[in-house]
């Protein structure tokens, strides 16, 4: 067990160092067994945070994302949080002025994450495979940049298609069988 943890820590350190040394625009911490965003990373990447436009934290075990993450990576354009244990997002997410794409597929959301409605440049939201039963159509109608909303494999009422479609000019992706997840 300690060996696997050590390997995961080494993987995170290696990926952070690669981003810093190359001054890359992507920080990929997918599949690193993270249960929280490591506080030490904020200091390690401080010289390149303004240049980081894409972050992947996919397939970890994150239960929350803090406000510090959002304020540190203020230039984000793409955020991949697929396959975690998230059930809410920090309110500060709406302050990400450049965020265009967010992938929240296969998490634990029971409600549409309201902070997303405040992100002014958000074009694509993937919420496939969560536990969302209701969608705030009024909030979606205010999202002028939104082009795609994926709600497949959620227990969303089939009538949501009728409510949302006239309000907003974006692609709404629902499962063909009324959005009931299939095994």
Beta strands, then each sheet from edge to edge (+ up, - down):
strand 1: 26-28
strand 2: 54-56
strand 3: 78-80
strand 4: 101-103
strand 5: 124-126
strand 6: 148-150
strand 7: 171-173
sheet 1: 1+ 2+ 3+ 4+ 5+ 6+ 7+
end
